[in-house]
Amino acid sequence: MGSREPVELTFESAENIVLRWDSTSSDEAGDRTIFADHHVIDQYLNAVDEIQRSLESGTLTESDNQSKAKTAIRIAMARLEDEFRNLLTAHTSPIETHCLIDPNSSFKRTCSTSELHDQSFVVEKGGEGRTCVSYRLANRICEIDLIPSEVISDLRSIAERMVSAGYLRECAQVIDLTDVELEVVEGRTPLALHLIWIMMTLQSNLDGKSRHYKDPALGYLFMMNNVHYIVQKAKAESNLREMIGDGYLRKLSGKYRQLATSYQRSSWVKVMHCLSRDEGLYGNGSSVFGFGVSKSTAVKERFKSFNLAFEEVHKTQAMWLLPDEKLRRAGAKGDDILIPTYTSFLGRFRSYVESGSRHPESVIKYSVEDIEAAIFNLFVDTSASQQQMLRRR
């Protein structure tokens, strides 16, 4: 909001300014905002600084004045907390995540799902004090302003005074920081607090975008890719790592693991269900449910339903590319879930197909090795992976 030259104030005049803006004692003060007028902003912040200096310098010799100063600081911090919250609410522009990835649109800050591997973002310091995110898509860089540049100095001014007065926790609560995240910025600068908040805001917006995908598994991969990028970027750059702290990195790493688990379950649980449900397979005798359906027929139908479900998932995911090796390994962990179940099912029921079918290879289309290779080749070479499956269909 421009340069702010401090104006000399007495303790009494500073106290009067703070009390004038006490929203608990004045409806007029509660209905107005401080951070809308340059002169009012300068006056109020100077008043807060003067009261804080008076407390720290020990110049308030009378106990009554010390009590008044502490009361004034509490009132000022409550007011600044409200102003901080109002600024965030009024000036935080939602990221247009519908433009970041849209398989059906041309590139205007967009990319196709096959370009998932080229997406990444990093918080950067732009020109003229702008705080922005550079979002890299398919070798292009798109900058997204999270907060208008003219508001950044106001937020920093509030945060600095709240931290200086010992109100870091209250400042953190405004942006919904958890205890783990609070530990990250405890004893650090307000810039660390602001940086973490920016990262959380971007994650929240990306999380909202991920829910728009028809295939939830792609949404989880989308989030995994972006969280993974943040972690790797922070680990590679010591200054960034020192600023956000290992506590927040551990939190992000935990989120990555949760997303990986959600991806695996979303991808393969329905496929596994074809093999793991008990109906019709484990009863005694040759018929099932008393309807004259043979166990051999039930086993064949189960293999066929598995083949269809697996091929459907594979056809979709074979279109995605993930050059990052760690992300590919996370995707390939689907075999940890699926392979043991398929191996067990194949061992128990192969004989029913082989003895009761003239063409068992049309029912048992995939060996365990086939399933392993198909999953392993996902996200690497779509043409090779697809051709491998097509030969089996």
C-alpha positions as CSV (number, residue, x, y, z in Angstrom):
1,M,0.0,0.0,0.0
2,G,2.9,2.3,-0.6
3,S,5.6,3.7,1.7
4,R,4.6,4.3,5.3
5,E,6.6,6.9,7.2
6,P,6.2,6.4,11.0
7,V,4.6,9.3,12.8
8,E,5.7,10.0,16.4
9,L,2.9,9.2,18.9
10,T,2.7,9.4,22.7
11,F,1.6,6.3,24.6
12,E,-1.7,8.0,25.4
13,S,-2.5,8.9,21.8
14,A,-1.5,5.4,20.6
15,E,-3.8,3.9,23.2
16,N,-6.7,6.1,22.1
17,I,-6.3,5.1,18.5
18,V,-6.4,1.4,19.4
19,L,-9.4,1.8,21.7
20,R,-11.2,3.8,19.0
21,W,-11.1,0.7,16.7
22,D,-12.2,-1.8,19.4
23,S,-15.0,-3.6,17.7
24,T,-16.3,-5.0,21.0
25,S,-17.1,-1.5,22.4
26,S,-18.2,0.3,19.2
27,D,-20.6,-0.9,16.5
28,E,-19.2,1.7,14.2
29,A,-15.7,0.3,14.6
30,G,-17.0,-3.2,14.0
31,D,-18.7,-2.2,10.8
32,R,-15.6,-0.5,9.3
33,T,-12.3,-1.9,8.1
34,I,-8.9,-0.5,8.9
35,F,-7.1,-1.8,5.8
36,A,-9.0,0.2,3.3
37,D,-7.3,3.6,3.7
38,H,-3.6,4.4,3.6
39,H,-3.8,7.0,6.3
40,V,-5.8,4.9,8.7
41,I,-3.5,1.9,8.2
42,D,-0.4,3.9,8.9
43,Q,-2.0,5.5,12.0
44,Y,-3.1,2.2,13.5
45,L,0.1,0.3,12.8
46,N,2.2,3.1,14.3
47,A,0.0,3.1,17.4
48,V,0.5,-0.6,17.8
49,D,4.2,-0.2,17.4
50,E,4.4,2.6,19.9
51,I,2.5,0.6,22.6
52,Q,4.7,-2.5,21.9
53,R,7.8,-0.3,22.2
54,S,6.6,1.2,25.4
55,L,6.1,-2.3,26.9
56,E,9.4,-3.6,25.8
57,S,11.5,-0.5,26.7
58,G,10.3,-0.4,30.3
59,T,9.4,3.3,30.1
60,L,6.0,2.7,31.6
61,T,6.9,3.0,35.2
62,E,3.5,3.1,36.6
63,S,1.7,-0.2,37.0
64,D,-1.6,1.4,35.7
65,N,0.1,2.3,32.5
66,Q,1.6,-1.2,32.1
67,S,-1.8,-2.7,32.6
68,K,-3.3,-0.3,30.0
69,A,-0.6,-1.2,27.5
70,K,-1.2,-4.9,27.9
71,T,-4.9,-4.4,27.5
72,A,-4.4,-2.2,24.4
73,I,-2.1,-4.9,22.9
74,R,-4.7,-7.6,23.4
75,I,-7.4,-5.4,21.8
76,A,-5.0,-4.6,18.9
77,M,-4.1,-8.2,18.3
78,A,-7.8,-9.2,18.2
79,R,-8.5,-6.5,15.7
80,L,-5.5,-7.3,13.6
81,E,-6.5,-11.0,13.6
82,D,-9.9,-10.0,12.2
83,E,-8.3,-7.7,9.6
84,F,-5.9,-10.5,8.6
85,R,-8.9,-12.9,8.1
86,N,-10.9,-10.3,6.2
87,L,-8.0,-9.6,3.8
88,L,-7.5,-13.3,3.1
89,T,-11.2,-13.8,2.5
90,A,-11.6,-10.7,0.3
91,H,-8.5,-10.9,-1.7
92,T,-7.6,-14.6,-2.2
93,S,-8.4,-15.4,-5.8
94,P,-9.3,-19.1,-6.4
95,I,-6.9,-20.8,-8.8
96,E,-8.5,-21.6,-12.1
97,T,-7.7,-25.3,-11.8
98,H,-10.3,-26.2,-14.4
99,C,-7.8,-24.6,-16.9
100,L,-4.8,-26.5,-15.6
101,I,-5.8,-29.9,-16.9
102,D,-8.6,-30.4,-19.3
103,P,-8.3,-33.3,-21.7
104,N,-11.1,-31.8,-23.9
105,S,-9.6,-28.3,-24.4
106,S,-6.8,-26.7,-26.4
107,F,-3.8,-25.4,-24.6
108,K,-4.5,-22.2,-22.8
109,R,-2.6,-23.0,-19.6
110,T,-3.9,-26.6,-20.1
111,C,-2.5,-30.0,-21.0
112,S,-3.8,-33.4,-21.9
113,T,-3.9,-36.3,-19.4
114,S,-0.9,-37.8,-21.3
115,E,1.1,-34.7,-20.2
116,L,0.6,-35.4,-16.5
117,H,4.3,-36.0,-16.1
118,D,5.1,-32.4,-17.2
119,Q,3.0,-30.7,-14.5
120,S,4.6,-29.2,-11.5
121,F,4.4,-26.0,-9.5
122,V,6.6,-23.9,-7.2
123,V,6.0,-20.9,-5.1
124,E,8.3,-18.1,-6.4
125,K,8.9,-14.4,-5.7
126,G,7.9,-12.4,-8.7
127,G,8.8,-8.9,-9.8
128,E,7.6,-5.9,-7.7
129,G,7.0,-8.1,-4.7
130,R,4.4,-10.3,-6.3
131,T,3.9,-13.8,-4.8
132,C,3.0,-16.2,-7.5
133,V,3.1,-19.8,-8.5
134,S,4.9,-20.9,-11.6
135,Y,3.0,-23.9,-13.0
136,R,5.0,-25.9,-15.5
137,L,3.0,-27.7,-18.1
138,A,4.6,-29.5,-21.1
139,N,7.7,-27.2,-21.0
140,R,5.6,-24.1,-20.6
141,I,5.5,-21.9,-17.5
142,C,2.2,-20.3,-16.4
143,E,2.2,-17.8,-13.5
144,I,-0.8,-17.7,-11.2
145,D,-1.2,-14.9,-8.7
146,L,-2.5,-16.3,-5.4
147,I,-3.0,-13.0,-3.7
148,P,-3.0,-9.5,-5.3
149,S,0.4,-7.9,-4.9
150,E,-1.0,-4.8,-3.2
151,V,-2.4,-7.0,-0.3
152,I,0.9,-8.8,0.4
153,S,2.5,-5.9,2.3
154,D,-0.7,-5.6,4.4
155,L,-0.7,-9.3,5.4
156,R,3.0,-9.1,6.2
157,S,2.6,-6.0,8.3
158,I,-0.1,-7.7,10.4
159,A,1.8,-11.0,10.7
160,E,5.0,-9.3,11.8
161,R,3.2,-7.4,14.6
162,M,1.3,-10.4,15.8
163,V,4.4,-12.6,15.9
164,S,6.4,-9.8,17.6
165,A,3.7,-9.4,20.3
166,G,3.7,-13.2,20.9
167,Y,0.5,-14.0,19.0
168,L,1.9,-16.4,16.4
169,R,-0.6,-19.1,17.3
170,E,-3.5,-16.8,16.8
171,C,-2.1,-15.7,13.4
172,A,-1.6,-19.4,12.4
173,Q,-5.2,-20.2,13.4
174,V,-6.5,-17.7,10.8
175,I,-5.0,-19.8,8.1
176,D,-5.9,-23.2,9.7
177,L,-2.4,-24.4,10.5
178,T,-2.2,-27.6,12.5
179,D,0.1,-28.0,15.4
180,V,2.6,-29.7,13.2
181,E,2.6,-26.8,10.8
182,L,2.8,-24.4,13.6
183,E,6.0,-26.0,14.8
184,V,7.4,-25.3,11.4
185,V,7.1,-21.6,11.7
186,E,7.6,-21.3,15.4
187,G,10.6,-19.1,15.8
188,R,10.9,-18.4,12.1
189,T,9.8,-15.4,10.1
190,P,6.3,-14.4,9.0
191,L,7.5,-15.2,5.5
192,A,7.6,-18.9,6.4
193,L,4.1,-18.7,7.7
194,H,3.0,-17.0,4.5
195,L,4.8,-19.5,2.3
196,I,3.2,-22.5,4.0
197,W,-0.2,-20.9,3.7
198,I,0.4,-20.3,0.0
199,M,1.3,-24.0,-0.5
200,M,-1.7,-25.1,1.5
201,T,-4.0,-22.9,-0.6
202,L,-2.6,-24.3,-3.8
203,Q,-3.0,-27.8,-2.6
204,S,-6.5,-27.2,-1.6
205,N,-7.4,-25.9,-5.0
206,L,-5.7,-28.8,-6.7
207,D,-7.4,-31.2,-4.4
208,G,-10.7,-29.7,-5.6
209,K,-9.7,-30.1,-9.2
210,S,-8.7,-33.7,-8.7
211,R,-12.3,-34.5,-7.7
212,H,-13.6,-33.5,-11.1
213,Y,-12.0,-36.4,-12.8
214,K,-14.4,-39.2,-13.8
215,D,-11.7,-41.7,-13.0
216,P,-10.8,-41.1,-9.3
217,A,-7.5,-42.9,-9.8
218,L,-6.3,-40.1,-12.2
219,G,-7.3,-37.6,-9.6
220,Y,-5.1,-39.3,-7.0
221,L,-2.2,-39.5,-9.5
222,F,-2.6,-35.8,-10.2
223,M,-2.3,-35.0,-6.5
224,M,0.6,-37.4,-6.0
225,N,2.5,-35.8,-8.8
226,N,2.1,-32.3,-7.4
227,V,2.8,-33.2,-3.7
228,H,5.9,-35.2,-4.9
229,Y,7.1,-32.2,-6.8
230,I,6.9,-29.9,-3.7
231,V,8.8,-32.4,-1.5
232,Q,11.5,-33.0,-4.1
233,K,11.9,-29.2,-4.7
234,A,12.1,-28.5,-1.0
235,K,14.7,-31.2,-0.4
236,A,16.8,-30.1,-3.3
237,E,16.9,-26.4,-2.2
238,S,18.4,-25.9,1.2
239,N,17.0,-22.4,1.7
240,L,13.4,-23.5,1.0
241,R,13.8,-26.6,3.2
242,E,15.1,-24.5,6.1
243,M,12.2,-22.1,5.7
244,I,9.3,-24.5,5.7
245,G,11.1,-27.0,8.0
246,D,11.3,-30.8,8.2
247,G,8.0,-31.0,10.1
248,Y,6.0,-29.7,7.2
249,L,8.0,-31.9,4.8
250,R,7.1,-35.0,6.9
251,K,3.5,-33.9,6.7
252,L,3.7,-33.7,2.9
253,S,5.4,-37.0,2.7
254,G,2.6,-38.6,4.8
255,K,0.0,-37.0,2.4
256,Y,1.9,-38.5,-0.5
257,R,1.7,-42.0,1.0
258,Q,-2.0,-41.6,1.7
259,L,-2.6,-40.6,-1.9
260,A,-0.6,-43.5,-3.2
261,T,-2.7,-45.9,-1.1
262,S,-5.9,-44.3,-2.3
263,Y,-4.8,-44.6,-5.9
264,Q,-4.0,-48.3,-5.5
265,R,-7.3,-49.0,-3.9
266,S,-9.3,-46.9,-6.4
267,S,-7.6,-48.7,-9.3
268,W,-7.7,-52.3,-8.2
269,V,-10.3,-53.0,-5.5
270,K,-13.1,-53.6,-8.0
271,V,-10.8,-55.9,-10.0
272,M,-9.9,-57.8,-6.8
273,H,-13.6,-58.1,-5.9
274,C,-14.1,-60.3,-8.9
275,L,-11.8,-62.8,-7.3
276,S,-12.3,-62.4,-3.5
277,R,-16.1,-62.7,-3.1
278,D,-17.2,-66.2,-2.0
279,E,-20.6,-66.7,-3.6
280,G,-20.8,-69.8,-5.7
281,L,-17.2,-71.0,-5.4
282,Y,-16.6,-72.6,-2.0
283,G,-19.7,-74.7,-1.5
284,N,-19.8,-78.5,-1.6
285,G,-21.1,-80.5,-4.5
286,S,-21.3,-79.7,-8.2
287,S,-24.1,-77.2,-8.2
288,V,-24.4,-73.7,-6.6
289,F,-27.3,-72.1,-4.7
290,G,-29.5,-75.1,-5.7
291,F,-30.1,-73.6,-9.1
292,G,-28.1,-76.2,-11.0
293,V,-25.3,-73.8,-11.8
294,S,-22.1,-75.8,-11.7
295,K,-19.0,-74.7,-9.9
296,S,-17.1,-74.9,-13.2
297,T,-19.5,-72.5,-14.8
298,A,-19.3,-70.1,-11.8
299,V,-15.4,-70.2,-11.9
300,K,-15.4,-69.4,-15.7
301,E,-17.7,-66.5,-15.2
302,R,-15.5,-65.2,-12.4
303,F,-12.4,-65.4,-14.6
304,K,-14.3,-63.6,-17.4
305,S,-15.4,-60.8,-15.1
306,F,-11.9,-60.4,-13.8
307,N,-10.5,-60.2,-17.3
308,L,-13.0,-57.5,-18.3
309,A,-12.4,-55.5,-15.1
310,F,-8.6,-55.7,-15.4
311,E,-8.6,-54.8,-19.1
312,E,-10.8,-51.8,-18.4
313,V,-8.5,-50.4,-15.8
314,H,-5.4,-51.2,-17.9
315,K,-6.9,-49.6,-21.0
316,T,-7.5,-46.3,-19.1
317,Q,-4.2,-46.2,-17.2
318,A,-2.1,-47.3,-20.2
319,M,-2.8,-43.8,-21.7
320,W,-1.0,-42.0,-18.8
321,L,2.7,-41.3,-18.7
322,L,4.8,-40.8,-15.6
323,P,8.5,-40.3,-16.3
324,D,9.3,-39.9,-12.6
325,E,10.6,-43.2,-11.4
326,K,9.3,-42.8,-7.8
327,L,5.8,-42.1,-9.1
328,R,6.0,-45.1,-11.5
329,R,7.0,-47.3,-8.6
330,A,4.0,-46.1,-6.6
331,G,1.7,-46.9,-9.5
332,A,3.3,-50.3,-10.0
333,K,2.6,-51.2,-6.3
334,G,-0.8,-52.2,-7.6
335,D,0.8,-55.6,-8.1
336,D,1.3,-55.8,-4.3
337,I,-2.4,-55.8,-3.9
338,L,-3.6,-57.7,-7.0
339,I,-0.9,-60.3,-7.6
340,P,-1.3,-62.3,-4.4
341,T,-5.1,-62.5,-4.8
342,Y,-4.8,-63.5,-8.5
343,T,-2.1,-66.1,-7.7
344,S,-4.3,-67.7,-5.0
345,F,-7.4,-67.7,-7.2
346,L,-5.5,-69.2,-10.1
347,G,-4.0,-71.9,-7.9
348,R,-7.4,-72.9,-6.5
349,F,-9.6,-72.8,-9.6
350,R,-7.4,-73.4,-12.7
351,S,-8.3,-77.1,-12.7
352,Y,-12.1,-76.3,-13.0
353,V,-11.5,-74.4,-16.2
354,E,-8.9,-76.8,-17.7
355,S,-11.1,-79.8,-17.1
356,G,-14.4,-78.3,-18.1
357,S,-13.5,-76.2,-21.1
358,R,-12.4,-77.0,-24.7
359,H,-10.4,-73.7,-24.9
360,P,-9.2,-72.8,-21.4
361,E,-6.9,-70.2,-22.7
362,S,-10.0,-68.1,-23.7
363,V,-11.0,-68.1,-20.0
364,I,-7.7,-67.9,-18.3
365,K,-6.3,-65.2,-20.5
366,Y,-3.5,-64.0,-18.2
367,S,-0.8,-65.7,-16.3
368,V,0.5,-64.2,-13.1
369,E,3.6,-63.0,-15.1
370,D,1.3,-61.3,-17.6
371,I,-0.5,-59.3,-14.9
372,E,2.8,-58.3,-13.3
373,A,4.3,-57.2,-16.6
374,A,1.2,-55.3,-17.6
375,I,1.1,-53.3,-14.3
376,F,4.9,-52.8,-14.4
377,N,4.8,-51.3,-17.9
378,L,2.0,-48.8,-17.0
379,F,3.1,-45.1,-17.2
380,V,6.2,-45.9,-19.2
381,D,5.5,-46.8,-22.8
382,T,1.8,-46.6,-23.7
383,S,2.3,-48.3,-27.1
384,A,4.2,-51.3,-25.7
385,S,1.8,-51.7,-22.8
386,Q,-1.3,-51.5,-25.0
387,Q,0.1,-53.9,-27.6
388,Q,0.9,-56.4,-24.9
389,M,-2.7,-56.4,-23.7
390,L,-4.2,-56.4,-27.2
391,R,-2.3,-59.6,-28.0
392,R,-4.2,-61.2,-25.2
393,R,-7.6,-60.0,-26.0
